[in-house]
Amino acid sequence: MSNAEHPFVLALAQANNLGEGLQWHAPSGRWWWTDIEGACIHAWTPGAAATLQVRLPERVGCFVHGRSGAIYLAMAKRVARLRIPDLQATGSLFAEPETLAPLEVNLTSNRANDGRCDRSGAFVFGTLYETEPRQPVGGFYQYTLAHGLRRLPLDGVAIANSISFSLDGRRMYYCDTTQRRIMVCDYDSATARVSEPRVFVKKEAHEGFPDGSCVDAQGCLWNAEWGAGTVVRYGTDGRTLARYTVPVSNTTCPAFGGPAGDQILVTTAREGLSTADLMARPLSGSLFGMTVEPGLFLAEALFNDD
């Protein structure tokens, strides 16, 4: 099992309060992510000095790119569609997305959190309860143009995270971060139905809390461990294959990509860190990356809006 000291190195210095939702978008040749508490999404072309910052009127828990070129957002209290005229733009701009569906409007302490497209191009995401103590009153949802917003029949969740899908799309991984367990269930995209969930991984206290995940081309799950400053790779049977360190503590969401498909990057966060923590780790909130062996890159599915 690999455990090299800081194999993840700085890729892009940032000050994201809560960087999340990282993804490589091949059509634009850019990395995209959200700073949830900053109410914006960012894009960066590797090697470029300038980034794109899209400021929004509401926080974005996660988002996906559509086949049409539009971007679909799970915002705090709604699902929305955003069209950016130039996906190669840089600088800062303000945008007002088009509302597609309301989200948990009667649960004022909830907001959207982690999510991604399933292998069929449906947008799957979860919500979280923001107030302490955390209560398991959030849910998991699937959004498609054909069926709108459908709640998945899973138990309530305090902080939905780690949403990913097996290579064949028939298994869904997810977690309630507060429970320190990553779960797996059978999943049917067409009907938005799932089987009885089972434990995939149980984390120990020193391993931090499970945050965002992605799946590689070998079917292995990579998970960012909040509070531990690590990214861990699990085999399809849940065995720990490798654990890699990042030089900050709050790792949030890994993703494969890059022009050659040989990079894995991870977003990080400044949220929850004291002044002393930030002085000790001033690059918190940045993107970190490392080169991976050939053949691990698996492109994210685009939202089916043909």
N, C-alpha and C positions, 0 to 999 in steps of 0.2 A: 504494500500500500504506500503510495507516494505521500509524503508530508514535508516537502521541501519548504524552507523558510522563505516566505514571500515570493512564490513563483509568479504571482500576479504583479505586474508592474504598472505604473501610471500610463494610461493611454490618453486621457484628456482631463486636464485640471478643471474642475467645476466646483460650485458651492451649492449643489442641490440640497435642499433641506430634507427631501424625501424622494430621492431618485428611484424610479420603479419602471416596470413595463418595457424593459429593453428589448429591442428586436432589430435584426438586420433586414432592410428592405431592398432586395436586389434591383427592382426596376429603377429606383433612384440612386442606388449605390451608396446608401447612407445608413448609419445607425440612428435609431429613433428611440426616445424614451420620454417619460413624463416626470416632472417634479410635482408631486401631488400637492404639497402644501404651497408651492409657488404658483399653482393654477396655470400651468403652461406645459406645452410639449416642446421638445428640442429635437433637432436633427443635426448630424455632423458627418461630413465626408472625410474618411481617413486621410490624414496628411494635410488637411486644410486648416488654416488658422481661424477662420470664421465659422460660426454655427448659425443655425436658424432657431429663433425662439418665437413660438406662437403663443401669445398671451390670450387667455380665455376667461369668460365671466364666471366660471365655476371650476372647482377642482376636478381633475380627471384621474380616476383610479387606474384605468388601463385603456388601451385603444388598439385597434387593428387596422391594417390597410385593406382596402377593397380591390377587387379585380378591375374595377372601373377607374381606379386612381383616387377615389374618395377615401376619407379616413372616418372610421366609426368609433365613437367615444362612449365609454361607460363613465359618465360624469357623476357628480355627487348624487343627484336626484333625477337623472334622466339618461336615456340612450339618445345619442345625437349623431348627426352626420356633418362632416366638415370637408369642404373642398378648398384646397390651396392651389391657386393658379399655377405656381411654379414650385415643384417639389425640390428644386435645386437652389431655392432662394437662400439668402443669408440675412442676418440682421434680426430686428425685432418687429413683429406685427401683431395687431389685435384682430381676433376673429370671433364672430358670433355663429356658432353651429346651429344647424336646423334640428329641432327636437323631433325625435321619432317615437319615443315612448316614455311615459313617466316611470320613476323607479322609487318604490317604497316611500311614497310621499307622506304616509301617515306615521312613519317611523322617523321622527325628527333627528334622532341621534345616530342614524345609519347613513353610510355613504358607500359608493362603489369602491372596490379595491381590485385585487388581482384578476387577470383573465387573459384569454387568447382565443384564436380560432381552433376549432376541432379540425380533423383531417378532411371533413366534408365542406369546410368553409362557413360553419355556423359560429357565431361569437358567443363564447361561454365565459362567464365571469361571476364573481361573488361580491358580497357586501360585508361591511364590518360595523360594529357598534363602537362609537368613539368615546363614550363616557366611561370613566372608571367607577366602580369595578366593571370589567367587560362582561356583557351578557350575551348568551348565544341566541340572538334574535335575528341575525342576518341570514341570508340565503344564497343559493347558487341558481344562476339563471342561464338560459340560452336565448339568444336573439337571432332571428332570421327574418328576411323580408317576407317570406311566405307565411310564417306563423306569428310574427311579432315576438313579444317577450313571454317566455314560458319558464316557470319555476321548476327546477329539477327536484325530484322527490328525495331530498337528502335532509338530514336533521339540521336544526338551526346551528348557526356558527357565529362565534364572536369576532374572529378575524379570518376571513377567507383568503387563502393563499395557495401557492404551489400548483395551480391548475395547469395540467399538461396531459398529453394523450399518447398512447402507445403508437407504434409504427402503423398498425392496421386500423387505428382509430377506435378500437372496440373496448379499450380500457381507459378510464379517466383517473388521473392522480389529483389529489387535492389535500388540503389540510385546514384545520383550525389552528392557527399559530399558537394560541394559548395552551393547546393540549400537547404540544411537542410530539405529535404523531403525523406522519404522512399516510393518507389512506388511499386505497385503490378500489374501484368498482367497475363492473361491466357497464358499458355505455352504448346507447343506441341514438345516433344523431337524428335520425328521421323522426323518431317518436319522442325524443327528449326524455327517455326512460333510463333508469340505472338499476343495477342489482344491489343487494345488500352489501354495504362497504365492508372491507376488511383492512386490517393494519398492514401497511407496506413497510414502514420504518418507524421505530420508536427511538427518539433521541434522548440521550442522557443530558443532565443539567449542564455539563461542561461543553456540550455541543451547540449551545445556543438554541434559538427558536427557528423553526423552518419558515423561510420566506419564499420568494419566487423560485420557480424551477423551469427547466427545459429538458427536452429529450434529444439524445443524439441519434445518429444514423444506425447505431448498433442497438438501439432500444433502451439504452441506459439513461437514468434520470440524474440530472445535475441540480443540486439544491443549494441556495445561498443560506447560510446560517447567521441570522441576525444576532448580534451581540458577541459572536465568536470570531468574526473576521475570517470566515472560511467558506469555501465552496467544496461540496462533497459530491462524488460520483457513486451512484448505486447501480448494481446490476439489476437485471429484470426480476431477480428473486429477492431483492432488498439487501443483498450483501454490500458492505462498504468496499468499494474498489480503490478509491483514492480520495484523499482530502488535501486541498490546496489552501494555503494561507494568503490573505490579502492584508496590506499594511494599514488597514483601518478596521474598526470593530463592527460597524453596521453594514454588512453586505446584504443586498436586497434582491437582485434579479440577474441571473446569468443568461447569455444568449450566444449562439454560434453565428459566425458570419465573416465579413471582410471580403475584399475583392477576390481573394484566392480561396475563401472558405476555410481558412486555416487558423482562425482566431476564435477565442472565447473571451467575451468581455463581461463585466459585472458592474451594475450600478451600486452606489453606496449612499448613505444618508448621514446627515448631521443631526437629525432629530434625536432627542433623548440624550445628547451628549452635554456634559458640563463644560464650562469655560476651560477648566483644566484639561479635560479630555480633548477639546478642540485645539488647545495649544500644543498638546502632545501629538495630535494627529491632524494637522492642519489641512491635509488633502481629503479629509472626510467629505463626502458629497461628490467626489470625482468618479470617473470611469477608469477601471483597471482591466488589464487584459494579459493574455498569454497565448503563445502559439501552441496548437494541438496537432496531434498526428493526423495524417491525411485520412479522409474517409469518415470523419465524425460529423461533418456539417450536414444538417438537415434543415431545409428551407421551411420557414413558417408558412402555413396555409394562408391564402388570402381570403378575405370575406367574400362570400358568393353573392355579388350584387350585379351579375350579368343581366 
